[in-house]
Each structure stands twice: as structure tokens, then as C-alpha cells.
Amino acid sequence: MAPSTSSTRRSSPRRLVSRGRAFLVAAALAVAGTVSCTAPAPPAPSSSAAVTTTTAPSSVSATVGALTTFTGLELTVTALADPAPPEAAKAVPDPGERYVRVTVKAFNPGPAPASFTPLAQAQLVDDEGGVHRALPELYPGDLTGSDVAAATGVEGGISFSLAEGRTPARVVFADRGVTTTVVIR
């Protein structure tokens, strides 16, 4: 009697299911903005305000103070407060944590409104690669999201919680395949 091939047939669907699950998890993480499908941009020199652009998928890098683009908006990270003053926040940081706040300007040069939602689009990446989501309305003037009317702009803060001993390295804005990275240090 010939050896059965049913074990081969049984393992193959498991492998496909496993790959399928892996694909779904990767897709969900990419949509959530925690996985980048682009190669990391080379680190920009700290004294340079140069902007580097690559193509497909769209990825832009800049430094604090440099004008860059993000989803049709002209974007500038103008300042970093590290630590941000905890006494001005609406909540006290958790033990071993501190607040970090970046100030941004977003200007819409286009003829139609453009969406800017830092709560969903911005993440702080620390010196060890840890990713930190924006905290909603922690400080007065924090941006949460809105449409930016044509030929107008918005300015405000984006706040994050960061563990003591960690250093903010960059702010990453990501939306629908467009990634803009601002190197902080």
C-alpha cells in the first residue's frame, strides 16, 4: 500500500492559514500606523534643515524648523518641549513617565479643505525604537484633528507620554501610504 499524502494536504492549509493570519495582522498594524512599509530614511544631520523626498510609497524626512509636506499640507515642527511642564497638563504623568510636546504648523496651500488629524496620524518614536501615540487634548492648544480650509493654517501642540530615560528621536506622520518623518535629535 502506498504511503498516504493526507498529512501533506493537512499541513499545507495550516501553513496558508498561518500566512493569511500573518498578512492580516501586518495589514492591521500598517493601517494602525505601527508598521512602516518603507525603508527607514537615513538620519539627517542635526545641523541640517534639508528635506529629502523619495517616491512610491511617498516618504519625506525633515528636521525641526524645516518646512516639509504631508498629505497636501505644508508642515513644520517648530518646537519640542521635553519635558513638557506637567503642572500645565490636564493630568499628572504616570510614575516613571514624563510628557513630551511638539508644536506644529500645518498650512493648506491647496484650493480645497485638507484633513489634518494628529491624534490618528502622529507618533513619537524614541531612541530605542519605541512608538508612542499622541494623547488627546492634554494641554490647552493641543491639536486633535480638523479640516484645514484652503489658504489657511492651524498651529498647536501634539503631546506624548514617554518613559524617563528615553529620548524622543523623531515624529512620524502617516496616512494612506504617505509618511513624513521629522527628526528631532
C-alpha positions in Angstrom: 0.0 0.0 0.0 1.4 3.4 -0.9 2.1 6.0 1.8 -0.8 8.4 2.4 -0.3 12.0 1.3 -3.1 13.3 3.5 -0.6 14.6 6.1 0.9 16.8 3.3 -2.5 18.1 2.4 -3.4 18.8 6.0 -0.2 20.8 6.7 -0.5 22.9 3.6 -3.8 24.6 4.6 -2.4 25.2 8.1 0.6 27.0 6.5 -1.7 29.0 4.3 -3.9 29.9 7.2 -0.8 30.9 9.2 0.4 33.1 6.4 -3.0 34.5 5.9 -3.2 35.4 9.6 0.2 36.9 9.5 -0.8 39.0 6.5 -4.0 40.2 8.3 -2.0 41.1 11.4 0.6 43.0 9.3 -2.2 44.8 7.4 -4.0 45.8 10.6 -0.7 47.1 12.1 0.0 49.1 8.9 -3.4 50.6 9.0 -3.0 51.5 12.7 0.3 53.2 11.7 2.6 51.0 13.8 4.4 49.3 10.8 6.0 51.2 8.0 6.3 49.6 4.6 9.0 52.0 3.6 12.7 51.7 4.3 13.8 54.0 7.1 15.1 57.3 6.0 18.7 57.9 6.6 19.3 60.0 9.7 19.5 63.7 8.9 22.4 65.7 10.3 21.3 67.6 13.3 22.6 70.9 11.9 20.9 70.5 8.5 17.5 71.6 7.6 17.5 69.7 4.4 14.3 67.9 3.2 14.7 64.6 1.4 11.9 63.2 -0.8 11.6 59.7 -2.2 8.9 58.1 -4.4 6.4 55.3 -4.2 5.4 54.9 -1.4 5.7 58.5 -0.6 8.2 59.2 2.2 9.6 62.6 3.3 12.1 63.5 6.0 12.8 66.8 7.6 14.3 68.3 10.8 12.7 70.6 13.4 12.1 74.1 11.9 12.3 72.8 8.3 9.2 73.1 6.0 8.1 69.7 4.7 4.9 68.3 3.2 2.2 65.8 4.4 -0.9 64.9 2.5 -1.0 68.2 0.6 -0.3 70.3 3.7 2.9 72.3 4.3 4.0 71.1 7.7 6.6 72.4 10.1 7.5 71.1 13.6 8.5 74.3 15.2 9.5 73.3 18.8 10.0 70.4 21.2 9.3 70.6 24.9 11.0 67.8 26.7 9.8 67.6 29.4 6.6 69.5 28.8 5.5 71.2 32.0 3.4 68.7 33.9 1.7 71.4 36.0 0.1 72.8 32.9 -1.3 69.4 31.8 -4.8 68.2 32.5 -3.5 65.0 34.1 -0.4 64.0 36.1 2.1 61.7 34.2 2.3 58.1 35.4 5.2 57.3 37.7 8.4 56.9 35.7 6.9 58.8 32.8 7.0 62.4 31.5 5.1 64.4 28.9 6.8 65.5 25.7 5.1 68.0 23.4 5.9 69.1 19.9 4.5 72.2 18.3 3.5 72.1 14.7 2.2 74.4 12.0 0.1 73.0 9.2 -0.8 75.2 6.2 -3.1 74.2 3.3 -1.8 75.8 0.1 -4.5 74.0 -2.0 -7.9 75.1 -3.3 -9.9 72.7 -1.2 -10.0 71.8 2.5 -7.4 69.2 3.7 -7.7 66.9 6.7 -5.1 67.1 9.5 -5.7 64.7 12.4 -2.5 64.4 14.5 -4.3 62.2 17.1 -4.6 59.5 14.4 -1.6 60.4 12.2 1.2 61.3 14.5 3.5 59.1 16.6 6.6 59.8 18.6 9.5 57.3 18.2 12.0 57.2 20.9 15.8 56.5 20.8 15.2 52.7 21.4 12.5 52.5 18.6 9.5 52.6 21.0 6.4 54.1 19.4 4.2 56.4 21.4 0.7 57.5 20.3 -0.5 61.1 20.7 -2.5 61.9 23.8 -5.8 63.8 23.2 -6.1 67.4 24.5 -3.6 67.0 27.3 -2.6 70.7 27.1 -4.6 73.7 26.1 -3.9 74.3 22.4 -3.3 70.6 21.6 -4.4 69.7 18.1 -6.8 66.8 17.7 -7.9 67.0 14.1 -9.9 69.1 11.7 -10.2 70.1 8.1 -7.8 72.9 7.3 -9.5 75.3 4.9 -7.9 76.4 1.7 -5.2 79.0 2.1 -5.3 78.8 5.9 -3.4 77.0 8.6 -3.5 75.6 12.1 -0.9 75.7 14.8 -0.8 73.8 18.1 0.8 71.0 20.1 0.8 67.3 19.9 1.5 65.6 23.3 3.0 62.3 24.1 3.9 60.3 27.3 7.5 59.0 27.3 9.4 56.9 29.9 12.1 58.6 31.9 15.5 57.7 30.4 14.1 57.6 26.9 14.9 60.3 24.4 12.5 61.5 21.6 14.1 60.7 18.3 11.5 61.6 15.6 7.9 62.3 15.0 6.3 60.3 12.3 3.1 61.4 10.5 1.5 58.6 8.4 -1.7 58.5 6.4 -2.8 56.3 3.5 0.7 55.4 2.3 2.2 58.9 2.9 4.8 59.1 5.6 6.6 62.2 6.8 9.3 61.9 9.4 10.7 64.8 11.4 14.0 64.1 13.0 14.0 65.7 16.5 17.5 64.8 17.7 
